[in-house]
Amino acid sequence: MRKEQKQTEGDFDKINNLSLEQKKEISNLPYQVKERIEKLDERSKEEIEKKITELCNLDDATSFEKFPKRVREWLEKDIERILGITWKDLTSTVHGERFLSNTLRFFIFKLNTVIKP
């Protein structure tokens, strides 16, 4: 049990003590995802943009399961890379869930803003 508690505390430290570089990378995620979306075929691009706009209009911005599949996959990999912990570890703690909730809300509204012409 001590080992599990230490692991959780370590993950908590990784989430709460983000470096300036990590904060910049997280703030930059909507722009990175926008670039990836622009490289997709027109139909896929339109579907993703429509879904993102719907999420914002329905105030479902923190419901990660409702994000377009590709965007979810990109975000999982990027956030794991930036934080240095697995998605599973991140979502298994209250602090991780809170961090994700705030990050996803920021992300989806910012992405919706940057993809609009």
C-alpha positions as CSV (number, residue, x, y, z in Angstrom):
1,M,0.0,0.0,0.0
2,R,2.9,2.4,0.8
3,K,4.2,1.9,-2.8
4,E,0.8,2.7,-4.3
5,Q,0.5,5.8,-2.1
6,K,4.0,7.0,-3.1
7,Q,3.2,6.5,-6.8
8,T,0.0,8.6,-6.4
9,E,1.9,11.3,-4.5
10,G,4.6,11.3,-7.3
11,D,1.9,11.7,-10.0
12,F,0.3,14.5,-7.9
13,D,3.7,16.3,-7.8
14,K,4.0,15.9,-11.6
15,I,0.6,17.4,-12.1
16,N,0.9,20.2,-9.6
17,N,4.5,21.2,-10.2
18,L,4.4,21.7,-14.0
19,S,7.4,23.5,-15.4
20,L,6.9,26.6,-17.5
21,E,7.9,24.6,-20.5
22,Q,5.2,22.0,-19.8
23,K,2.6,24.7,-19.2
24,K,3.5,26.2,-22.6
25,E,3.2,22.9,-24.3
26,I,-0.2,22.3,-22.8
27,S,-1.3,25.8,-23.9
28,N,0.0,25.1,-27.3
29,L,-2.0,21.8,-27.8
30,P,-5.0,23.4,-29.5
31,Y,-2.7,24.8,-32.2
32,Q,-0.9,21.5,-32.7
33,V,-4.2,19.7,-33.0
34,K,-5.5,22.3,-35.5
35,E,-2.4,21.7,-37.7
36,R,-3.1,17.9,-37.6
37,I,-6.8,18.5,-38.4
38,E,-5.8,20.6,-41.4
39,K,-3.8,17.8,-42.8
40,L,-6.8,15.5,-42.9
41,D,-9.1,15.0,-45.9
42,E,-11.9,17.5,-46.2
43,R,-14.6,15.1,-44.9
44,S,-12.7,14.1,-41.8
45,K,-11.8,17.7,-41.1
46,E,-15.4,18.9,-41.4
47,E,-16.6,16.1,-39.1
48,I,-14.1,16.9,-36.4
49,E,-14.8,20.6,-36.6
50,K,-18.5,20.0,-36.4
51,K,-18.2,17.7,-33.4
52,I,-15.9,20.2,-31.5
53,T,-18.4,23.0,-32.1
54,E,-21.2,20.8,-30.9
55,L,-19.3,20.0,-27.7
56,C,-18.8,23.7,-27.0
57,N,-22.4,24.5,-27.6
58,L,-23.7,21.7,-25.4
59,D,-21.3,22.5,-22.6
60,D,-19.9,19.0,-22.8
61,A,-16.3,20.2,-23.0
62,T,-15.0,17.9,-20.3
63,S,-16.7,14.8,-21.6
64,F,-13.6,13.3,-23.1
65,E,-15.5,10.2,-24.4
66,K,-17.5,12.6,-26.7
67,F,-14.4,14.1,-28.3
68,P,-13.7,13.0,-31.8
69,K,-11.7,9.7,-31.7
70,R,-8.6,11.1,-33.5
71,V,-8.5,14.1,-31.2
72,R,-8.7,11.9,-28.2
73,E,-5.9,9.7,-29.4
74,W,-3.7,12.8,-30.1
75,L,-4.4,14.4,-26.8
76,E,-3.7,11.2,-24.8
77,K,-0.3,10.8,-26.4
78,D,0.6,14.5,-26.1
79,I,-0.5,14.8,-22.5
80,E,1.4,11.5,-21.6
81,R,4.5,12.9,-23.3
82,I,4.3,16.3,-21.6
83,L,3.5,15.1,-18.1
84,G,5.6,11.9,-18.2
85,I,2.9,9.7,-16.8
86,T,0.5,7.3,-18.4
87,W,-3.1,8.3,-19.2
88,K,-4.3,5.4,-17.0
89,D,-2.3,6.8,-14.0
90,L,-3.5,10.3,-14.7
91,T,-7.2,9.3,-14.8
92,S,-6.9,7.1,-11.7
93,T,-6.5,9.9,-9.2
94,V,-8.8,12.7,-8.1
95,H,-6.0,15.3,-8.8
96,G,-5.5,13.8,-12.3
97,E,-9.2,14.0,-13.0
98,R,-9.4,17.6,-11.8
99,F,-6.4,18.5,-13.9
100,L,-7.9,16.8,-17.0
101,S,-11.3,18.4,-16.5
102,N,-9.7,21.9,-16.4
103,T,-7.3,21.1,-19.2
104,L,-10.0,19.6,-21.5
105,R,-12.3,22.6,-20.9
106,F,-9.5,25.0,-21.9
107,F,-8.5,22.8,-24.8
108,I,-11.9,22.3,-26.5
109,F,-12.9,26.0,-26.3
110,K,-9.5,27.2,-27.5
111,L,-9.5,24.6,-30.3
112,N,-13.0,25.7,-31.3
113,T,-11.7,29.3,-31.5
114,V,-8.6,28.5,-33.5
115,I,-10.4,26.3,-36.1
116,K,-13.0,28.8,-37.0
117,P,-12.1,30.8,-40.1
